[in-house]
Amino acid sequence: MRAVLYGSGSPISIAAFEALAPVATVAAVVMPGPRPVRGARSALRSLSARQARRALGRAARERGVPILLARPGPDPDLEASLRRLEPDLLCVATFPYLLPASVLAIPGLGTLGVHPSLLPRHRGPAPLFWTYFHGDAEAGVTVFRVDAGEDTGDIVLQEAIPLARGRPGADLYAEIARRGGPLLARAVRAVETGNAARVAQDPARATRDPAPERSDWRIDFETWGAEQVWHFLRGVQGRGPLLADARGRLVPHGGARGFRLQAASGPPGRMERVSGGFRLHCRDGVVELEPASLATRAWWAARRLAGA
């Protein structure tokens, strides 16, 4: 079995590469190429992506696996390289671009994707954000057949993970990576032997969630209690400031330390600066927040430089 892995350099893609290598000949790793830098925020994103690519590139070089770079849209040079490699299977683990139909047609046994949610729930680029935003009782990882849609193909294997309230998102992501690699390896073996399941996704249960821009979501402080706000912030901390002041301006802050239920002592959503951080008032209590980290302050400085 000859396989090509598409990966961004994320922990999930590195885990997929390490699990794939023992069960297939990895003919190449395809990573997203550098994108044009426009402004300070774009520069920070570019730096983060480059650091991630280095980790996957290092893992590939240690095994003597060639590295190819992809760009959005049609890429005849990359497609020609893939055809020369004659892969039986493509695998995708956290890649920022949809693969065009011309690429999906290359491998004889199709393409498998690793997605960090229980498909068909939370299709799209940021499933863990929306897993916490919607207060899901469980998270998970899915290996599915990649088709022309966005995370819409038949499910091959899937594992659910109970989501404890307040579990840090980074910790959950690390478990998904640990589980996703072996799950992909099992799916590859099943495809090779012709025993892979194909379970169609139920469109009635499907959700498609966008990249979480500020216009797409907000904390509804009139209905969310302190525990729900704390759980959400614990899950998505590290994404930069998420909370705004009374004038709608984002406030640099750190992660959620804890929450306390009590009679409301301020308008829901008001942030109060206190010793050691902030106090966020909710309708039924307060959430205690850490001060902004160095990374968050850098995010904030870049945002201001960009004029946002």
Secondary structure as UniProt FT lines:
FT   STRAND          2..7
FT   HELIX           11..20
FT   TURN            21..23
FT   STRAND          25..32
FT   HELIX           40..62
FT   TURN            63..64
FT   STRAND          67..70
FT   HELIX           76..85
FT   STRAND          89..93
FT   HELIX           101..104
FT   TURN            108..109
FT   STRAND          111..115
FT   TURN            119..122
FT   HELIX           127..133
FT   TURN            134..135
FT   STRAND          138..145
FT   STRAND          155..162
FT   TURN            165..166
FT   HELIX           169..193
FT   HELIX           203..205
FT   HELIX           214..216
FT   TURN            221..223
FT   HELIX           226..236
FT   TURN            237..238
FT   TURN            246..247
FT   STRAND          256..261
FT   TURN            268..269
FT   STRAND          271..274
FT   TURN            275..276
FT   STRAND          277..282
FT   TURN            283..284
FT   STRAND          285..289
FT   HELIX           294..305
FT   TURN            306..307
//
